[in-house]
Amino acid sequence: MLAAGALHSSAETGTGCGVGLAWLVFDAAPGTRLTSVERDPDRARIAAEFFRGCPNVVIFHGDWQRVEEHGFHDVLVLDGGGQAKGDGAADPVRLLAAGGTVVIDGFTPAATWPPRLDGPPTSLDRTGSKTPNVEPQSYASQ
């Protein structure tokens, strides 16, 4: 739904296998430029090959900051960098068009509970529980 609101440009960091980019492409308005950057050269090459029939899609190999090379974006999805997890934080003023939207995918797969990233858990994670104490219905409504 967010991609449909991008009139000129959408960008994402972390192309990966191209799943998130495919969602953007599927709902993008005609003529919207879609830019994605992937730091793994093999994944970047594979994704570029997959999207080669989409003239409005460009996939770059490199650091997430390469999204800056392509101006202001109506939608910016930070999935593979730019979320301030040790590799810098994206600057919305430099990356977004007026009225643009940033989507921050902060999910980092965890092998333990509570999940940890560079330090102790946040106050929300200090339950001491091995599993989250969340009712599925209440979680879905949030």
VENLINHU-V532927 format. One record per residue. PHI is phi in whole degrees, -180 to 180 (999 if undefined). PSI is psi in whole degrees, -180 to 180 (999 if undefined). Layout:
# VENLINHU-V532927
phi=PHI psi=PSI
phi=PHI psi=PSI
This chain:
# VENLINHU-V532927
phi=999 psi=-37
phi=-64 psi=-40
phi=-62 psi=-33
phi=-65 psi=-25
phi=-84 psi=-7
phi=-85 psi=114
phi=-88 psi=-26
phi=-123 psi=-44
phi=-153 psi=136
phi=-125 psi=149
phi=-143 psi=153
phi=-141 psi=152
phi=-105 psi=139
phi=83 psi=68
phi=-59 psi=-40
phi=57 psi=-128
phi=-89 psi=-2
phi=96 psi=8
phi=-65 psi=-51
phi=-62 psi=-40
phi=-63 psi=-39
phi=-61 psi=-39
phi=-61 psi=-43
phi=-64 psi=-44
phi=-63 psi=-43
phi=-58 psi=-41
phi=-103 psi=3
phi=-69 psi=143
phi=-68 psi=149
phi=-55 psi=135
phi=87 psi=-4
phi=-73 psi=130
phi=-82 psi=132
phi=-118 psi=123
phi=-119 psi=135
phi=-138 psi=146
phi=-128 psi=136
phi=-131 psi=131
phi=-81 psi=-22
phi=-85 psi=120
phi=-63 psi=-37
phi=-68 psi=-45
phi=-65 psi=-39
phi=-62 psi=-43
phi=-65 psi=-45
phi=-63 psi=-45
phi=-65 psi=-41
phi=-61 psi=-40
phi=-65 psi=-43
phi=-61 psi=-41
phi=-94 psi=12
phi=-61 psi=-25
phi=-83 psi=2
phi=-108 psi=98
phi=-65 psi=-19
phi=-92 psi=5
phi=-109 psi=129
phi=-128 psi=129
phi=-117 psi=129
phi=-112 psi=147
phi=-95 psi=133
phi=149 psi=-169
phi=-70 psi=154
phi=-55 psi=-27
phi=-67 psi=-9
phi=-65 psi=-17
phi=-63 psi=-23
phi=-66 psi=-23
phi=-69 psi=-13
phi=-119 psi=32
phi=72 psi=-157
phi=-85 psi=142
phi=-119 psi=143
phi=-75 psi=-36
phi=-131 psi=131
phi=-128 psi=117
phi=-104 psi=115
phi=-97 psi=97
phi=-118 psi=-29
phi=-124 psi=39
phi=136 psi=157
phi=93 psi=0
phi=-91 psi=10
phi=70 psi=37
phi=-105 psi=41
phi=105 psi=-13
phi=-117 psi=22
phi=97 psi=167
phi=-120 psi=135
phi=-65 psi=143
phi=-102 psi=106
phi=-57 psi=-33
phi=-63 psi=-36
phi=-85 psi=-18
phi=-112 psi=-23
phi=-104 psi=141
phi=-72 psi=162
phi=-55 psi=130
phi=79 psi=8
phi=-69 psi=168
phi=-124 psi=135
phi=-108 psi=133
phi=-114 psi=121
phi=-107 psi=113
phi=-92 psi=98
phi=-92 psi=11
phi=-71 psi=124
phi=-124 psi=118
phi=-55 psi=137
phi=-120 psi=144
phi=-100 psi=-6
phi=-133 psi=164
phi=-124 psi=131
phi=-76 psi=157
phi=-64 psi=145
phi=-132 psi=144
phi=-143 psi=111
phi=54 psi=49
phi=138 psi=-172
phi=-70 psi=163
phi=-66 psi=158
phi=-73 psi=171
phi=-60 psi=-28
phi=-69 psi=-22
phi=-95 psi=-2
phi=-86 psi=50
phi=-88 psi=-23
phi=78 psi=-3
phi=-80 psi=150
phi=-86 psi=-16
phi=-133 psi=150
phi=-65 psi=142
phi=-97 psi=74
phi=-131 psi=130
phi=-76 psi=132
phi=-55 psi=-41
phi=-68 psi=-42
phi=-69 psi=-34
phi=-66 psi=-42
phi=-65 psi=-32
phi=-79 psi=-16
phi=-80 psi=999
